[in-house]
Amino acid sequence: MAITIMGINAGVIRQDKNFIALALKIKAPRSKELLFFLPTLVLKDLLIALEFRISQIPTLSADDRSHYEKLRDKAVQKMHQNIPTISREELEHADVNMRVNTLALLQHDANTMTFALNLQSGKTVELTVDLLQIELLITVMIHAINNADMRELAVRMSSILDFLPLYDVDYRDGGNLEYDSYDHPAWKRNLFVHHLAVLYRYTDADGKVQFCGTVIKTRSKPGTKEVEGISRRLLDVSPRLNKLANMPSQVLVRALSSDKNKTFSADACMQALYQLQQNAEKAKA
C-alpha cells in the first residue's frame, strides 16, 4: 500500500559547497514520519515528473482552473497544519538506508501520481502525491535548496525539466557523425511527446563553417518560443554543445514525430541530423 502525504518539510545536506542530498521529510497518516534522502539525479527525476503534471494545469478551462485553485488552497492549508520538523541531528547523522537510489513513476491519473522509491536498504517504498499537493511540494524543495545558498543548483535544475536529450552529435570530416547517447527509462520518455532534431550551424576560430546537433524529446511543439528557449539552454547542459555557449550560431529544428510512444534508433536519429545538415548546406549554396 502506497504512503500518502499529510505534511512535508525539506532540508539540504551539503559538504562544503557541494550538494549531497535533499532531505525530504513526509508526515503520513497515523502520525507516521519518514525522512528520505534524494541525491541530485533522483531529485531531478522527481521534479521532471512533477513539472509534467503542473504543465497540464494551464490547459484547464477557466472554471476548472478556478475549481482546482480553490481545492489546492484548502489542501495546502491542511498541509501547513501538519509540517513535520527536521532536526539538525537528523541531517548530520543521516540514515544511509533511507537514501533513494532510483525513483520511478508507477502511475498517474487526473488526481494522483504514485512513485516507487528504491532505497539503499534494498526496500522499495511507494509514495502517492495528490495533484493538489504538487505545487507546494515543488516550492518546499526549491526553497530548501535556495536556503542552503545553492540557488545556482535550483536554477540549473529548473532549466532542464521540459525536455530529454537523446543524442548529442558532432559532425566530422568526411560526413562522419560522432555522438553521445542518453538512456532514459520508459516512464520518463512517456512524459514527453515531440521528437525534435536540432542543428547548430556556426563558424569556428579558423573561419570554417561547422555543425553540431542534438535529438531531444519535449512537450513543446516545434516552431514555438519554448523550443527556441530549449535550444539555448541545451548549450549549458550538453558537453558537446557547450562550446557554442558564447558563439553566434544558426539553429534549425526538424520535427521527427509527435507520437509519444514512438521510438527512434540511433541510426534513424543520425540520418535525420545528417539530412538536416545537408539541407542547411544546400540552402547556403
Secondary structure, DSSP 8 states (H G I E B T S, - for coil): --EE-SEEEEEEEEETTEEEEEEEEEE-GGG-EEEEEE-HHHHHHHHHHHHHHHTTGGGS-HHHHHHHHHHHHHHHHHHHTT-----HHHHHT--GGGBEEEEEEEEE-SSEEEEEEEETTS-EEEEEEEGGGHHHHHHHHHHHHHHTT-HHHHHHHHTTSSEEEEEEEEE-GGG-EEEEE----HHHHTT--EEEEEEEEEE-TTS-EEEEEEEEEESS-TTSHHHHHHHHHHHHH-TTTGGGTTS--EEEEEEEE--TT----HHHHHHHHHHHHHHHHHHH-
